[in-house]
Amino acid sequence: MVMVPARHRLAGRTSVRARELLDEPLLGATTGDPVWNAFWELRAHRGGGAAPVVSRSNSLLEELPKVATGAGVVITVAYARWIPFPGVRLIPIVDVPPNEVAVGWRGCRESALVRSFVDIARTIRDSRPHADLTRARNSAAWSGP
């Protein structure tokens, strides 16, 4: 997904391709993780080159007002659609693979709280039939004590 200002040239579109975003001023994440940055800054579509990052944020909630004011665009998570914000539009990027999230914990730290969190995460995951979760379902096996 890309988050753009409501008056952006792409705001009325139902989908975009990554190449259409490569010259856009980008709002990146505040992280030193090069793998994370490469994914969210579309480096695979830039031939490994750097993105035109104009600002960095710590969270989606920090990015929303920046996008609304026209500071740049954000490559973001699909759940952003559940956080409406005035002046912001979300558009699917058709040629960027979805990101995957995994829950991990130390075996020596397993507890009722950890098991409860994992059970809730699985319930939410499994309640979204429209999502392509085949790999996640196959790799998220509970390994008990």
C-alpha positions in Angstrom: 0.0 0.0 0.0 1.1 3.5 -0.6 -0.3 6.4 1.5 -0.6 9.7 -0.5 -2.1 13.1 0.2 -5.7 13.4 -1.0 -4.7 16.0 -3.6 -1.8 13.8 -5.0 -1.8 13.0 -8.7 -2.3 9.3 -7.9 -5.0 9.8 -5.2 -7.9 8.8 -7.4 -6.4 5.6 -8.6 -7.5 2.1 -7.5 -4.0 0.7 -7.8 -0.4 1.7 -8.7 2.8 0.0 -9.8 6.1 0.5 -7.8 7.8 2.3 -10.8 5.2 5.1 -10.5 6.4 5.8 -7.0 10.2 5.8 -7.4 10.6 9.6 -7.9 8.1 10.5 -5.1 9.5 12.1 -1.9 9.4 9.3 0.6 8.7 9.3 4.3 10.8 6.4 5.7 11.0 4.6 9.0 13.3 5.6 11.9 15.3 2.4 12.0 18.9 1.3 11.3 17.8 -2.1 9.9 18.9 -2.2 6.3 16.6 -5.1 5.4 13.6 -3.3 6.8 14.5 -0.1 5.0 15.1 -1.9 1.7 11.7 -3.4 1.7 9.7 -0.3 2.7 11.7 2.0 0.5 11.2 -0.3 -2.6 14.9 -0.8 -3.2 14.2 -4.0 -5.2 12.5 -1.7 -7.7 15.3 0.8 -7.6 18.0 -1.6 -8.6 19.3 -1.4 -5.0 19.7 2.4 -5.2 18.7 4.8 -2.4 15.2 6.1 -2.1 14.5 9.9 -2.0 13.7 9.9 1.8 12.8 13.4 3.0 11.8 12.5 6.5 11.7 9.6 8.9 9.0 8.6 11.5 8.7 6.2 14.3 5.1 5.0 13.6 2.1 5.1 11.3 0.5 7.6 13.6 3.5 10.0 13.0 3.3 9.4 9.2 -0.4 10.2 8.8 -0.2 14.0 9.4 3.0 14.3 7.4 1.3 12.7 4.4 -1.8 14.8 4.8 0.2 18.0 4.6 2.0 16.8 1.4 5.4 16.2 2.9 5.7 12.9 1.0 4.3 9.4 0.4 4.7 6.3 2.6 4.9 2.7 1.6 2.8 1.2 4.4 1.0 -1.8 5.8 -2.5 -2.8 4.7 -3.9 -2.3 8.2 -3.5 1.4 7.7 -6.9 1.3 5.9 -8.4 0.8 9.3 -7.0 4.1 10.6 -8.9 6.8 8.6 -7.2 10.2 8.5 -8.4 13.3 6.8 -6.5 14.3 3.7 -4.9 10.8 3.2 -5.6 8.1 0.6 -4.4 4.5 0.5 -3.7 2.8 -2.8 -2.6 -0.9 -3.3 0.7 -1.4 -5.0 0.1 -4.3 -7.4 3.7 -5.4 -8.0 5.1 -5.3 -4.4 4.8 -8.5 -2.4 3.0 -8.3 1.0 5.2 -8.2 4.0 5.0 -11.1 6.4 4.9 -10.8 10.2 5.9 -13.6 12.6 5.5 -14.0 16.3 8.5 -15.3 18.1 9.4 -15.9 21.7 12.1 -17.5 23.7 11.1 -21.1 24.7 12.4 -20.5 28.2 10.0 -17.5 28.6 6.8 -19.3 27.5 3.9 -18.4 29.8 0.1 -18.2 29.8 0.4 -14.6 28.6 2.5 -15.7 25.6 0.2 -18.5 24.7 -2.8 -16.1 25.0 -1.2 -13.6 22.7 -0.3 -16.2 20.1 -3.9 -17.6 20.3 -5.3 -14.1 19.7 -2.9 -13.5 16.8 -4.0 -16.7 15.2 -7.7 -15.9 15.7 -7.2 -12.6 14.0 -5.1 -14.1 11.2 -7.7 -16.8 10.6 -10.6 -14.4 10.6 -9.3 -12.7 7.4 -10.3 -15.1 4.7 -9.6 -12.6 1.9 -5.9 -12.5 2.8 -3.4 -14.8 1.3 -2.1 -16.5 4.4 -1.2 -19.9 3.2 2.5 -19.6 4.0 1.8 -18.0 7.4 -0.6 -20.8 8.3 1.8 -23.4 7.3 4.7 -21.9 9.2 3.0 -20.8 12.4 2.7 -24.2 14.1 2.6 -24.0 17.9 5.5 -25.8 19.4 4.5 -26.5 23.0 6.8 -27.1 25.9 
